[in-house]
Structure formats: structure tokens, C-alpha cells
Amino acid sequence: MYFSIIIPTLNEEKFLPHLLESLAKQKSGDFEIVIVDAKSEDQTVKKAQIFKTRFKKLTILTSKEKNVSVQRNLGAVKAKGKFLVFLDADGQVSPDFLAILRQKIRQVPGLIYLPKFVPDIKTPDTQLMFELAYFFVEISQYTPRPFSCGGNLIIEPGLFRFLGGFNKNLPVSEDHDLIQRAKQLGVSARLLPDVKVIFSLRRMRQEGRLKYFSKFLYLVSQTALAGKLKPIPIEYEMGGQLYSVDKKSTRNFNWLIRANLAKFKALINRHRDI
């Protein structure tokens, strides 16, 4: 088994089937799926079981704790693949996701890989924000405190075990923490812009753009400036039961970004050419 895809879930009956459907359409079939459910109170597990006949191997585990790091770590213990692929339950991937990923791993040897995250809302301002976010992830790899691309990452199992997995004491930013601990050992993440994961903006649609990006900027500042990541004093509730599958977004996001769209794009391209 080349890839072990590990998916933590908590009340994800509305979102998990979309991810599993996208994985069932993969052109490369050399993978297993490990779902680690935190005692969901909806039909998450039953929805997952429906897909068992569509995969070579689909394992469903139960976590005693509702903790995404604990769930991911449990999935990693049971995984048999040469690489661990962590995906969020509300994301999706293209049919050639694993095929391209395997090709890139052969071309760019490494132990940790970060795919490119793309928004599930395709508006110019949202896409630009994601380009900016990915740009900062890219340049952060040259600093002592690099960023991750959310919970979606690929890592070699031996390194993952050596690092002790994800830090269960961090309610958020556990992905950044893992990348930073690897960097301290001299292992830098490899960015794979051709390997894309569709990132759900359900939290933004639920909370509103202002509250969502205020939290985002706070977390970024903690990751970039704090000497050590620690539990945060802001609300960050988990679980798919909080969100709707409706992808409608509010308009008039940020007049400043719209007015400087060309300048932002030129800035990103100029730095990437350096």
C-alpha cells in the first residue's frame, strides 16, 4: 500500500460522502482509507460504511477523545502505507490527486509534502486570498517557524512517529506545530503546487468573513511570532454539525483587495521569480 489516507471525523454526515466520492474516483488505486471517528452523533459512520465496497481497504476506527490530533495519531498507528496522507473530512480532491502526488514524490524526494489548497468558492477575491495565503506558506519555509496548509499534509510514517505525531494539547495550529518541529530537526516541507486539495470555507460562511479572518490573522501571528505554540484564548468549536453544505458567500468582501487586485498578483509573481 503506497498511501494511507487518514480522515478524522466528528458529525460529518453532510461532508464526508463528498470527500469519499472524490477518492473513489481516483485514477491510482494503491491506497487505503482510515477514518477515525470521535463518536459522532449523526450518520457519519453509516455514510462511511456505504463506501466500503468501493475501496480495496477502508477502516473505520473510534476515538475515545474528540480531539483531531488524537484522531489523526490513532489513524497513523493503524496505517500501512509508505506515506500518510492527512485530509480534512470537509475537503475534496480531483480524480488525479493521488496519481500526481505519487509522481511528484518520485521527482522531488522528501519526507513531508504540502499540497496547494484551493477554495471551494471561486470568486476573484477569495481566490486571491488563497494565493496570498499559499504565498506566505511558501516563503515561511525559509524561516524557523514555517506554516502548513491546514490539516492537509503528506508525511513519511517513520518521521511522523519520531516527531511523536500531532500535539494533542493544541486545539488549533497543530499542523503548523508539526511542520515546525520537523524543521528543528532539519527536515523542511516540500511544497507541491500541482497537487491540490479543495478547502472548505464552511467556517467562514457560518461565522462571517470578519470574524473568520480575525481568527485567521490571530493564529497566523501566533504561529509567526510566538516562540512556542500554545492553547488559544479564542473559540474554535469543532464538528460538521455546525455547518451547512450551502456554498453561497457574501459579496463585497474587501474593497481594498479588489482595488489592488493587480498589484497583489504582481507582488506574488515577482517574489516567486526570485
Sine and cosine of phi, psi and omega as CSV:
sin_phi,cos_phi,sin_psi,cos_psi,sin_omega,cos_omega
0.00,0.00,0.84,-0.55,-0.08,-1.00
-1.00,0.09,-0.68,0.73,-0.01,-1.00
-0.88,-0.48,0.65,-0.76,0.21,-0.98
-0.91,-0.42,0.92,-0.40,-0.03,-1.00
-1.00,-0.07,0.89,-0.46,-0.09,-1.00
-0.94,-0.33,0.82,-0.57,-0.09,-1.00
-0.79,-0.61,0.94,-0.34,0.11,-0.99
-0.98,0.18,0.64,-0.77,-0.02,-1.00
-0.71,-0.70,0.49,-0.87,0.14,-0.99
-0.43,-0.90,0.97,-0.24,-0.01,-1.00
0.82,0.57,0.81,0.58,-0.08,-1.00
-0.94,-0.34,0.52,0.86,-0.05,-1.00
-0.88,0.48,-0.46,0.89,-0.02,-1.00
-0.99,0.12,-0.39,0.92,-0.14,-0.99
-0.92,-0.39,-0.64,0.77,-0.07,-1.00
-0.82,0.57,-0.67,0.74,0.01,-1.00
-0.84,0.54,-0.53,0.85,0.02,-1.00
-0.93,0.37,-0.65,0.76,0.05,-1.00
-0.92,0.40,-0.72,0.70,-0.01,-1.00
-0.90,0.44,-0.59,0.81,0.04,-1.00
-0.90,0.44,-0.66,0.75,0.02,-1.00
-0.92,0.39,-0.54,0.84,0.04,-1.00
-0.97,0.26,-0.53,0.85,0.03,-1.00
-0.92,0.40,-0.33,0.94,-0.02,-1.00
-1.00,-0.10,0.16,0.99,-0.05,-1.00
-0.90,0.44,0.65,-0.76,0.03,-1.00
-0.97,0.26,-0.43,0.90,0.06,-1.00
-0.98,-0.22,0.82,-0.58,-0.11,-0.99
-0.96,-0.28,0.15,0.99,-0.06,-1.00
-1.00,0.06,0.93,0.37,-0.01,-1.00
-0.42,-0.91,0.34,-0.94,0.12,-0.99
-0.85,-0.52,0.35,-0.94,0.06,-1.00
-0.86,-0.50,0.75,-0.66,0.05,-1.00
-0.85,-0.52,0.94,-0.34,0.04,-1.00
-0.99,-0.15,0.79,-0.62,0.01,-1.00
-0.89,-0.45,0.97,-0.26,-0.09,-1.00
-0.99,-0.13,0.66,-0.75,-0.04,-1.00
-0.99,-0.15,0.81,0.58,0.04,-1.00
0.83,0.56,0.82,0.57,0.03,-1.00
-0.85,0.52,0.57,-0.82,-0.02,-1.00
-0.99,-0.16,0.08,1.00,0.03,-1.00
-0.93,-0.38,-0.48,-0.88,-0.07,-1.00
-0.99,-0.15,0.41,0.91,-0.04,-1.00
-0.82,0.57,-0.78,0.63,-0.07,-1.00
-0.91,0.42,-0.67,0.74,0.02,-1.00
-0.90,0.43,-0.62,0.78,0.04,-1.00
-0.91,0.42,-0.60,0.80,0.02,-1.00
-0.93,0.37,-0.64,0.76,-0.03,-1.00
-0.89,0.46,-0.47,0.88,0.02,-1.00
-0.87,0.49,-0.49,0.87,-0.07,-1.00
-1.00,0.06,-0.04,1.00,-0.09,-1.00
-0.85,0.53,-0.58,0.82,-0.03,-1.00
-0.97,0.23,-0.16,0.99,-0.06,-1.00
-0.99,-0.16,-0.03,1.00,0.02,-1.00
-0.78,-0.62,0.46,-0.89,0.07,-1.00
-0.88,0.48,-0.66,0.75,0.00,-1.00
-0.51,-0.86,0.87,-0.50,0.08,-1.00
-0.76,-0.65,0.90,-0.44,-0.02,-1.00
-0.94,-0.35,0.70,-0.71,0.04,-1.00
-0.89,-0.46,0.89,-0.45,0.00,-1.00
-0.95,-0.32,0.35,-0.94,0.05,-1.00
-0.89,-0.45,0.80,-0.60,0.04,-1.00
-1.00,-0.09,0.66,-0.75,0.04,-1.00
-0.96,0.27,-0.36,0.93,-0.03,-1.00
-0.92,-0.39,0.61,-0.79,0.12,-0.99
-1.00,0.01,0.97,0.24,-0.09,-1.00
-0.57,-0.82,0.90,-0.44,-0.12,-0.99
-0.88,0.47,-0.54,0.84,0.03,-1.00
-0.94,0.33,-0.68,0.73,0.06,-1.00
-0.87,0.49,-0.67,0.75,-0.01,-1.00
-0.90,0.43,-0.73,0.69,0.02,-1.00
-0.89,0.46,-0.68,0.74,0.01,-1.00
-0.89,0.45,-0.64,0.77,0.04,-1.00
-0.90,0.44,-0.67,0.74,0.03,-1.00
-0.89,0.46,-0.61,0.79,-0.01,-1.00
-0.91,0.41,-0.57,0.82,0.02,-1.00
-0.89,0.45,-0.61,0.79,-0.05,-1.00
-1.00,0.06,-0.22,0.98,-0.10,-1.00
-0.95,0.31,0.53,-0.85,-0.03,-1.00
-0.89,-0.46,-0.05,1.00,-0.10,-0.99
-0.97,0.24,0.26,-0.96,0.05,-1.00
-0.97,0.25,-0.39,0.92,0.08,-1.00
-0.68,-0.73,0.62,-0.78,0.08,-1.00
-1.00,-0.06,0.78,-0.63,0.03,-1.00
-0.90,-0.43,0.95,-0.32,0.01,-1.00
-1.00,-0.04,0.82,-0.57,0.03,-1.00
-0.78,-0.63,0.56,-0.83,0.10,-0.99
-0.99,0.15,0.55,-0.84,-0.10,-1.00
-0.91,0.41,-0.36,0.93,-0.04,-1.00
-0.99,-0.11,0.11,0.99,0.02,-1.00
-1.00,-0.05,-0.01,-1.00,0.08,-1.00
-0.50,-0.87,0.32,-0.95,0.02,-1.00
-0.70,-0.71,0.33,-0.94,0.02,-1.00
-0.99,0.17,0.29,-0.96,-0.02,-1.00
-0.86,0.51,-0.42,0.91,-0.02,-1.00
-0.98,-0.21,0.28,0.96,-0.03,-1.00
-0.82,0.57,-0.82,0.57,-0.05,-1.00
-0.95,0.31,-0.56,0.83,0.03,-1.00
-0.90,0.43,-0.71,0.71,0.03,-1.00
-0.92,0.39,-0.65,0.76,0.00,-1.00
-0.86,0.50,-0.72,0.70,0.00,-1.00
-0.90,0.44,-0.65,0.76,0.03,-1.00
-0.88,0.47,-0.69,0.72,-0.03,-1.00
-0.93,0.37,-0.57,0.82,0.03,-1.00
-0.90,0.44,-0.62,0.79,0.06,-1.00
-0.92,0.39,-0.59,0.81,-0.04,-1.00
-0.98,0.18,-0.55,0.84,-0.06,-1.00
-0.82,-0.57,1.00,0.06,-0.03,-1.00
-0.85,0.52,0.69,-0.73,0.01,-1.00
-0.13,-0.99,-0.01,-1.00,-0.01,-1.00
-0.89,-0.45,-0.38,0.92,0.05,-1.00
-0.72,-0.69,0.71,-0.71,0.02,-1.00
-0.77,-0.64,0.60,-0.80,0.05,-1.00
-0.88,-0.48,0.87,-0.49,0.07,-1.00
-0.97,0.26,0.17,-0.99,0.06,-1.00
-1.00,-0.02,0.75,-0.66,0.05,-1.00
-1.00,-0.08,0.72,-0.70,0.02,-1.00
-0.84,-0.54,0.59,-0.81,-0.09,-1.00
-0.97,0.26,0.46,-0.89,0.07,-1.00
-0.99,0.11,-0.02,1.00,0.11,-0.99
-0.92,-0.40,0.89,-0.46,-0.08,-1.00
-0.98,-0.18,0.94,0.33,0.14,-0.99
-0.93,-0.36,0.48,-0.88,-0.05,-1.00
-0.82,0.58,-0.68,0.74,-0.06,-1.00
-0.94,0.35,-0.65,0.76,0.01,-1.00
-0.92,0.39,-0.68,0.74,0.02,-1.00
-0.89,0.45,-0.60,0.80,0.03,-1.00
-0.91,0.40,-0.67,0.74,0.03,-1.00
-0.86,0.51,-0.62,0.78,0.01,-1.00
-0.95,0.33,-0.58,0.82,0.08,-1.00
-0.89,0.45,-0.66,0.75,0.04,-1.00
-0.90,0.43,-0.68,0.73,0.00,-1.00
-0.88,0.47,-0.70,0.71,0.00,-1.00
-0.92,0.39,-0.56,0.83,0.06,-1.00
-0.88,0.48,-0.68,0.73,0.01,-1.00
-0.93,0.36,-0.59,0.81,0.09,-1.00
-0.87,0.49,-0.66,0.75,-0.03,-1.00
-0.89,0.46,-0.78,0.63,-0.05,-1.00
-0.96,0.27,-0.40,0.92,0.01,-1.00
-0.92,0.39,-0.37,0.93,0.00,-1.00
-0.91,0.42,-0.29,0.96,0.01,-1.00
-1.00,-0.09,0.15,0.99,0.01,-1.00
-0.91,-0.41,0.22,-0.97,0.03,-1.00
-0.93,0.36,-0.28,0.96,-0.04,-1.00
-0.82,-0.57,0.96,0.27,-0.03,-1.00
-0.95,0.31,0.42,-0.91,0.06,-1.00
-1.00,-0.09,0.30,-0.95,0.17,-0.99
-0.95,-0.30,0.04,-1.00,0.05,-1.00
-0.97,-0.25,0.85,0.53,-0.07,-1.00
0.96,0.26,-0.38,-0.92,-0.03,-1.00
-0.99,0.14,0.05,1.00,-0.02,-1.00
-1.00,-0.05,0.96,-0.28,0.01,-1.00
-0.44,-0.90,0.29,-0.96,-0.02,-1.00
-0.84,-0.55,0.72,-0.69,-0.06,-1.00
-0.54,-0.84,0.54,-0.84,0.05,-1.00
-0.96,0.29,0.73,-0.69,-0.12,-0.99
-0.85,0.53,-0.62,0.78,-0.01,-1.00
-0.89,0.46,-0.67,0.74,0.05,-1.00
-0.92,0.40,-0.65,0.76,-0.01,-1.00
-0.86,0.51,-0.69,0.72,0.02,-1.00
-0.92,0.40,-0.65,0.76,-0.01,-1.00
-0.89,0.46,-0.58,0.81,0.02,-1.00
-0.97,0.24,-0.22,0.98,-0.03,-1.00
0.99,0.12,0.27,0.96,0.02,-1.00
0.96,0.30,-0.30,-0.95,0.03,-1.00
-0.97,0.23,0.52,-0.86,0.01,-1.00
-0.98,0.18,0.94,-0.33,-0.07,-1.00
-0.94,0.33,-0.22,0.98,-0.01,-1.00
-1.00,0.08,-0.07,1.00,0.04,-1.00
-0.98,-0.22,0.90,-0.43,0.01,-1.00
-0.94,0.35,-0.44,0.90,0.09,-1.00
-0.60,-0.80,0.19,-0.98,0.02,-1.00
0.91,0.40,0.27,0.96,0.05,-1.00
-0.91,0.41,-0.44,0.90,0.04,-1.00
-0.95,0.32,-0.70,0.72,0.06,-1.00
-0.88,0.47,-0.65,0.76,0.00,-1.00
-0.87,0.49,-0.67,0.74,0.01,-1.00
-0.89,0.46,-0.71,0.70,0.00,-1.00
-0.90,0.44,-0.62,0.79,-0.02,-1.00
-0.94,0.33,-0.62,0.79,0.04,-1.00
-0.92,0.39,-0.58,0.81,0.07,-1.00
-0.91,0.41,-0.65,0.76,0.00,-1.00
-0.88,0.47,-0.60,0.80,0.03,-1.00
-0.90,0.44,-0.41,0.91,0.05,-1.00
-1.00,0.00,-0.02,1.00,0.00,-1.00
1.00,-0.05,0.20,0.98,0.00,-1.00
-0.96,-0.28,0.92,-0.38,0.01,-1.00
-0.99,-0.14,0.56,-0.83,0.04,-1.00
-0.96,0.27,0.56,-0.83,0.08,-1.00
-0.98,-0.18,0.79,-0.61,0.03,-1.00
-1.00,0.04,0.70,-0.72,-0.02,-1.00
-0.84,-0.54,1.00,0.07,-0.06,-1.00
-0.91,0.41,-0.32,0.95,0.02,-1.00
-1.00,0.06,-0.16,0.99,0.04,-1.00
-0.97,-0.22,0.94,-0.34,-0.19,-0.98
-0.89,-0.45,0.62,-0.78,0.08,-1.00
-0.85,-0.52,0.77,-0.64,0.04,-1.00
-0.97,0.22,0.88,-0.48,-0.08,-1.00
-1.00,-0.10,0.79,-0.61,-0.01,-1.00
-0.98,0.18,0.75,-0.66,0.07,-1.00
-0.98,-0.19,0.53,0.85,-0.04,-1.00
-0.88,0.47,-0.58,0.81,0.01,-1.00
-0.91,0.41,-0.64,0.77,0.03,-1.00
-0.91,0.42,-0.66,0.75,0.00,-1.00
-0.91,0.41,-0.52,0.85,-0.02,-1.00
-0.98,0.17,-0.69,0.72,-0.12,-0.99
-1.00,0.00,-0.38,0.93,-0.12,-0.99
0.99,-0.12,0.48,-0.88,-0.11,-0.99
-0.90,0.44,-0.67,0.75,-0.06,-1.00
-0.88,0.47,-0.77,0.64,-0.02,-1.00
-0.91,0.41,-0.65,0.76,-0.03,-1.00
-0.88,0.47,-0.77,0.64,-0.05,-1.00
-0.97,0.25,-0.39,0.92,0.12,-0.99
-0.91,0.42,-0.69,0.72,0.06,-1.00
-0.90,0.43,-0.67,0.74,-0.01,-1.00
-0.87,0.50,-0.73,0.68,-0.02,-1.00
-0.91,0.41,-0.58,0.82,0.05,-1.00
-0.89,0.45,-0.72,0.70,-0.02,-1.00
-0.91,0.41,-0.62,0.78,0.04,-1.00
-0.89,0.45,-0.68,0.73,0.00,-1.00
-0.90,0.44,-0.62,0.78,0.03,-1.00
-0.91,0.42,-0.67,0.74,-0.02,-1.00
-0.92,0.39,-0.66,0.75,-0.10,-1.00
-0.99,0.15,-0.55,0.83,-0.16,-0.99
-0.95,-0.30,-0.51,0.86,-0.06,-1.00
-0.94,0.34,0.58,-0.81,0.03,-1.00
-0.94,0.34,-0.47,0.88,-0.01,-1.00
-0.49,-0.87,0.73,-0.68,0.02,-1.00
-0.93,0.37,0.58,-0.81,-0.03,-1.00
-0.51,-0.86,0.23,-0.97,0.02,-1.00
-0.80,0.60,0.58,-0.82,-0.12,-0.99
-0.98,-0.19,0.49,-0.87,-0.01,-1.00
-1.00,-0.02,0.48,0.88,0.02,-1.00
-0.83,-0.55,0.42,-0.91,-0.02,-1.00
-0.96,0.26,0.75,-0.66,0.01,-1.00
-0.54,-0.84,0.95,0.30,-0.10,-0.99
-0.96,0.29,0.59,-0.80,-0.04,-1.00
-0.95,-0.33,0.39,-0.92,0.10,-0.99
0.84,-0.55,0.71,-0.71,-0.03,-1.00
-0.94,0.33,-0.26,0.97,-0.02,-1.00
-0.92,0.39,-0.23,0.97,-0.06,-1.00
-0.99,0.14,-0.20,0.98,-0.22,-0.98
-0.81,-0.58,0.37,-0.93,0.06,-1.00
-0.97,-0.25,0.39,-0.92,0.05,-1.00
-0.99,0.11,-0.08,1.00,0.01,-1.00
-0.90,0.43,0.78,-0.62,-0.05,-1.00
-0.97,-0.22,0.26,0.97,0.04,-1.00
-0.92,0.38,0.67,-0.75,-0.01,-1.00
-0.83,-0.56,0.41,-0.91,0.03,-1.00
-0.96,0.27,0.47,-0.88,-0.01,-1.00
-0.99,-0.11,-0.03,-1.00,0.02,-1.00
0.81,0.58,0.78,0.62,-0.08,-1.00
-0.87,0.49,-0.83,0.56,-0.08,-1.00
-0.38,-0.92,0.96,-0.29,-0.08,-1.00
-0.88,0.47,-0.51,0.86,-0.01,-1.00
-0.92,0.40,-0.67,0.74,0.02,-1.00
-0.91,0.41,-0.69,0.72,-0.01,-1.00
-0.88,0.47,-0.66,0.75,-0.05,-1.00
-0.93,0.36,-0.42,0.91,-0.04,-1.00
-0.90,-0.43,0.44,0.90,-0.06,-1.00
-0.81,0.58,-0.77,0.64,-0.05,-1.00
-0.90,0.44,-0.63,0.78,-0.01,-1.00
-0.91,0.42,-0.67,0.74,0.01,-1.00
-0.89,0.46,-0.70,0.71,0.00,-1.00
-0.89,0.46,-0.66,0.75,0.01,-1.00
-0.90,0.43,-0.62,0.78,0.02,-1.00
-0.88,0.47,-0.72,0.69,-0.01,-1.00
-0.89,0.46,-0.76,0.65,-0.04,-1.00
-0.90,0.44,-0.61,0.79,-0.02,-1.00
-0.91,0.42,-0.70,0.71,-0.01,-1.00
-0.94,0.35,-0.53,0.85,0.01,-1.00
-0.96,0.29,-0.35,0.94,0.01,-1.00
-1.00,0.07,-0.18,0.98,-0.04,-1.00
-0.95,0.32,0.00,0.00,0.00,0.00
